Structure formats: C-alpha cells, structure tokens
Amino acid sequence: MLQPSDKALVPFVSVDDMMKLVHHIGIEPMLKGIADYIEADFRRWELFDKTPRIASHSQEGVIELMPTSDGEVYGFKYVNGHPKNTKEGLQTVTAFGLLADVNTGYPVLLTEMTVLTALRTAATSAMVAKYLAPKGSTTMAMIGNGAQSEFQSLAMKAICGIDSVRLYDIDSAATDKAARNLAGMGLNVVKCSTAEESMEGAQIITTCTADKQCATILTDNMIGSGVHINAIGGDCPGKTELAPAILHRSDIFVEYPEQTRIEGEIQQMEDDHPVTEMWEVISGKQAGRTNPEQITLFDSVGFAIEDFSALRYVRDNIKGTELFIDLDLLADPDDPRDLFGMVQRASSEA
Ligand SMILES: NC(=O)c1ccc[n+]([C@@H]2O[C@H](COP(=O)([O-])OP(=O)(O)OC[C@H]3O[C@@H](n4cnc5c(N)ncnc54)[C@H](O)[C@@H]3O)[C@@H](O)[C@H]2O)c1
C-alpha cells in the first residue's frame, strides 16, 4: 500500500478520543476552558465572518451547516436536530466539525462534535449566566433532562458556582437518568414532578426540551422577578419553549440577532423587538443585568463562533497527546497538477 505523505494527513478526534480527552482534562476544567475560549472569541466578534446557519428542514428535523472564519482559521460544524430520534434509539443531536487554514485552505482538524456540542452549549450558557444571572445564584431549575442536561448542570456549577439543581422532565426516566449521572459530582440534586416544583427557589431556569413544535414549557405566571432564564431548546423555526408574555417582561440577550430572529424564542415577536447582543455585554459596550428584580433571558440557539472556539480548544489541547489519529484525508500527488497520474500509479498497488 502507498504510504500517505505528511501533507495528506489531518488529525482526527473520534468519539472515543473525545471522551478520553474529557477524562484527561476533567469535565469541569474542560467546560471552563471551552468557556474561556468562547468568551475570548466573543470579545473579537467583529473580526469574524458571520451568517445565519444554513438549515435544511424536513418533516422530522433539520440538518444544519454552521461556518465562520476569523480570517486566519475557518471552521464549520455539521449538526442535526431530530426530536423523534430518541424513540428510535438515536440521538436528537449529532455533529462533527472541521478547522482549516485560511491561507492554504487545508483542513487542520476533523473531529466528532456530538459530545463537543454538549460541552460548548453548556459552556456558552454558563459563560452568559456569569454576566446575567443574579449575583450569588445557588440553584438552577433544569427542565428537560435529556442529553444536554448534565453538561448544563455541571457548567453552571463550575462557572457560576451553583450548588443545587432541580430536575424536571415529562419523562421521569430521563430525570432518573440525569439524577443518577450527577450523583457524587458535588451538586445537591433534587428530582421534581412538575416544572413549577423544579423552579422553587431557583435563580436560574434552564429549559432544554426537544419537541418539533411551539411548546409552552414556561407560562407567564410561573416566572417571578429577579431570575435568569437560559432557554436552550427553542432553536428552529416553529420550535419554541416560552410563552410570548414572558418575552415581553424580559430583557433578551442573544448570540447573533440575524439567526436568532429566525430560530429563537424571539421568532414569536415583532422583527424589531429589542435585543442585546452578548458580545457587546462581554466587551463592556452594553449593560448585562442592571438590577436584582430584572428578568434576563438568554435566547440561545447556538452560533457558529461557539463551535469555532470549541474546535480551537480541541486543536490546542490534543497537542502532545495520543488522543487523535492521522487521517489520510487529502490527496497529495508528487506533482500537485498530476492528480490523475497518482490515481493511475495506484493501479499497480491495488
Ligand atoms: N441552543 C443550543 O445551542 C442548543 C445546542 C444543542 C441542543 N439544543 C437543543 O436543546 C434541546 C435538548 O437537546 P437534547 O440533546 O438534550 O435532547 P434530548 O432529546 O436528549 O432531550 C430532550 C428532553 O426534553 C424532554 N421534554 C420534551 N418535552 C418536554 C416538556 N414539555 N417538559 C419537560 N421535558 C420535556 C424529553 O422527554 C427529553 O428527555 C433540543 O431541542 C436541541 O435542539 C440547543
């Protein structure tokens, strides 16, 4: 067999290697590390190429491409969202992604991103809550106890210092699973049988449900003053979690308005409904929480720059480890213009 040259090889991080990386670094330090990379990239927001993600909708779900570039490095993620999948033994969300060198266009990293998306979504939520949640928040209601939920809980612990999480899901098996997984991880975990019960004493309310419709996970009367809502699950046209009345009472913070107005909770509002961009809060250009009575809402949909940051984090942290393999991904003929000759010569090797 012909051996590929170095130029043909691209580091590839499999799911197995990603899980090993999580254990090698530790889940909470990794969540913090990714949050730091995301925060750093939000500070240089204006540098990036930005576009709403390219979505291909179908009856049962969506497949999306999420590209961005800072001028030196280009990244994209492939991700799906299929709420019915779990009933068939498949996940709602799976993903993989790539970084490339803008100068040559050559890929420099290919990686699984299903685990990495859960880490980056949680890291983003907690990084944002650091700016918006009431000071000294200790308790989070975690509504929707599926794949993302433990990551969300641990990121809020590691980055915002919460010590209690109150779990609720319409499927109590999901709540049991999340409680089991979080046992012994330094959080006081309470299983609740209604959404209202999960919100008792909570300063942070995370909604992370999956349903391919405009659901009403939170109604207006459930929300008192002085809370931070971290709304994760409303992230597609026709797929929301909050009653519009809550949006009228909240100060709404978003990633990239052009995408959030299509996909987020604010798709239920007028096109010019006021929102604040998180990068401006982080850069000190706009205020975050200004008083303890305020209801802050992070209308999260997930933006390409967060994936770019997570990919950068992985590229930097696999250096010097064996947590990747070199994939023979790029054709590398001896004469760059003799691609055909390279293919022809391979016949004698077949
Ligand atoms: N904003 C982002 O950046 C981002 C990133 C990843 C995923 N998501 C979204 O987050 C959501 C959760 O993703 P996941 O991978 O954890 O999905 P999942 O299917 O693993 O879990 C969803 C959970 O929600 C529960 N649920 C559904 N309806 C409910 C209701 N009315 N009340 C309480 N619980 C309910 C389900 O029983 C399930 O346990 C999805 O909608 C996904 O698209 C958003």
The ligand as an SDF file (V2000), in Angstrom:
LIG
                    3D

 44 48  0  0  0  0  0  0  0  0999 V2000
  -29.1330   26.3440   21.9050 N   0  0  0  0  0  0  0  0  0  0  0  0
  -28.1820   25.4940   21.5790 C   0  0  0  0  0  0  0  0  0  0  0  0
  -27.0460   25.8860   21.3650 O   0  0  0  0  0  0  0  0  0  0  0  0
  -28.5090   24.0380   21.5140 C   0  0  0  0  0  0  0  0  0  0  0  0
  -27.4550   23.0990   21.3990 C   0  0  0  0  0  0  0  0  0  0  0  0
  -27.7810   21.7400   21.4210 C   0  0  0  0  0  0  0  0  0  0  0  0
  -29.1080   21.3440   21.5230 C   0  0  0  0  0  0  0  0  0  0  0  0
  -30.1010   22.2840   21.5910 N   0  0  0  0  0  0  0  0  0  0  0  0
  -31.5000   21.9130   21.7270 C   0  0  0  0  0  0  0  0  0  0  0  0
  -31.6770   21.5320   23.0830 O   0  0  0  0  0  0  0  0  0  0  0  0
  -32.7740   20.6090   23.1840 C   0  0  0  0  0  0  0  0  0  0  0  0
  -32.3730   19.4290   24.0230 C   0  0  0  0  0  0  0  0  0  0  0  0
  -31.3870   18.6700   23.3500 O   0  0  0  0  0  0  0  0  0  0  0  0
  -31.0080   17.2180   23.8790 P   0  0  0  0  0  0  0  0  0  0  0  0
  -29.9020   16.7360   23.0160 O   0  0  0  0  0  0  0  0  0  0  0  0
  -30.8240   17.2550   25.3580 O   0  0  0  0  0  0  0  0  0  0  0  0
  -32.3860   16.4500   23.5150 O   0  0  0  0  0  0  0  0  0  0  0  0
  -32.9780   15.1040   24.1410 P   0  0  0  0  0  0  0  0  0  0  0  0
  -33.9830   14.6240   23.1720 O   0  0  0  0  0  0  0  0  0  0  0  0
  -31.8600   14.1930   24.5380 O   0  0  0  0  0  0  0  0  0  0  0  0
  -33.7050   15.5830   25.4930 O   0  0  0  0  0  0  0  0  0  0  0  0
  -34.8500   16.3920   25.4840 C   0  0  0  0  0  0  0  0  0  0  0  0
  -35.6820   16.0790   26.7310 C   0  0  0  0  0  0  0  0  0  0  0  0
  -36.7870   17.0050   26.7720 O   0  0  0  0  0  0  0  0  0  0  0  0
  -37.8800   16.2990   27.3620 C   0  0  0  0  0  0  0  0  0  0  0  0
  -39.1030   17.0220   27.1030 N   0  0  0  0  0  0  0  0  0  0  0  0
  -39.7970   17.1260   25.9170 C   0  0  0  0  0  0  0  0  0  0  0  0
  -40.9070   17.8950   26.0980 N   0  0  0  0  0  0  0  0  0  0  0  0
  -40.9100   18.2800   27.4090 C   0  0  0  0  0  0  0  0  0  0  0  0
  -41.7890   19.0800   28.1910 C   0  0  0  0  0  0  0  0  0  0  0  0
  -42.8960   19.6160   27.6640 N   0  0  0  0  0  0  0  0  0  0  0  0
  -41.4870   19.2910   29.5050 N   0  0  0  0  0  0  0  0  0  0  0  0
  -40.3630   18.7310   30.0540 C   0  0  0  0  0  0  0  0  0  0  0  0
  -39.4950   17.9470   29.3530 N   0  0  0  0  0  0  0  0  0  0  0  0
  -39.7770   17.7290   28.0420 C   0  0  0  0  0  0  0  0  0  0  0  0
  -37.7830   14.9120   26.7270 C   0  0  0  0  0  0  0  0  0  0  0  0
  -38.5160   13.9510   27.4830 O   0  0  0  0  0  0  0  0  0  0  0  0
  -36.2630   14.6590   26.7450 C   0  0  0  0  0  0  0  0  0  0  0  0
  -35.8560   13.9720   27.9000 O   0  0  0  0  0  0  0  0  0  0  0  0
  -33.1340   20.2510   21.7400 C   0  0  0  0  0  0  0  0  0  0  0  0
  -34.3040   20.9570   21.3960 O   0  0  0  0  0  0  0  0  0  0  0  0
  -31.9390   20.7030   20.9280 C   0  0  0  0  0  0  0  0  0  0  0  0
  -32.3020   21.0510   19.6150 O   0  0  0  0  0  0  0  0  0  0  0  0
  -29.8120   23.6220   21.5910 C   0  0  0  0  0  0  0  0  0  0  0  0
  1  2  1  0
  2  3  2  0
  2  4  1  0
  4  5  1  0
  4 44  2  0
  5  6  2  0
  6  7  1  0
  7  8  2  0
  8  9  1  0
  8 44  1  0
  9 10  1  0
  9 42  1  0
 10 11  1  0
 11 12  1  0
 11 40  1  0
 12 13  1  0
 13 14  1  0
 14 15  2  0
 14 16  1  0
 14 17  1  0
 17 18  1  0
 18 19  2  0
 18 20  1  0
 18 21  1  0
 21 22  1  0
 22 23  1  0
 23 24  1  0
 23 38  1  0
 24 25  1  0
 25 26  1  0
 25 36  1  0
 26 27  1  0
 26 35  1  0
 27 28  2  0
 28 29  1  0
 29 30  1  0
 29 35  2  0
 30 31  1  0
 30 32  2  0
 32 33  1  0
 33 34  2  0
 34 35  1  0
 36 37  1  0
 36 38  1  0
 38 39  1  0
 40 41  1  0
 40 42  1  0
 42 43  1  0
M  CHG  2   8   1  16  -1
M  END
$$$$
